[in-house]
Amino acid sequence: MSQDCIFCKIAKNELPSEKVYEDDLVLAFNDIAPQAPVHVVIIPKEHYESILSISAGDEIIGHIHSVANRIALKLGIADSGFRLVNNCGKDGNQTVPHLHYHLLGGRPMLWPPG
C-alpha cells in the first residue's frame, strides 16, 4: 500500500466510497464523476502503479475481469454491453497512479473514445 495513494486509502476504508463489490483482492465502487449511467471503478487492494507493474503469472488482471463480469450482470448491463477501460501512463490519461479499471455502461458507447 502506498501512503499517499487515494485508491489505497479507499481500499483501507480510510476514505469513503460507494461500494459495489468487495472481496479479499479487489474493491469496486461508483465513480465520483460518472461518465455513463453505470460507471464503476475496480481496483486491486494491493498497490500496483499501473498495468506495467504486473508480473508474469500474477492473476490479479484475470480476477478483475471476472469481477467486472459479475458487476455487469448484477447491474443489468451485461446483455446490452459495456466498456471496460484501463488507462496507463500520462498519455493514456491515467490520473491516479494505482492500477484501476473503469466499467462503463447503461448507454451506447461511442468510438473512437478520444
Beta strands, then each sheet from edge to edge (+ up, - down):
strand 1: 19-22
strand 2: 26-30
strand 3: 38-44
strand 4: 82-85
strand 5: 101-105
sheet 1: 1+ 2- 3+ 5- 4+
end
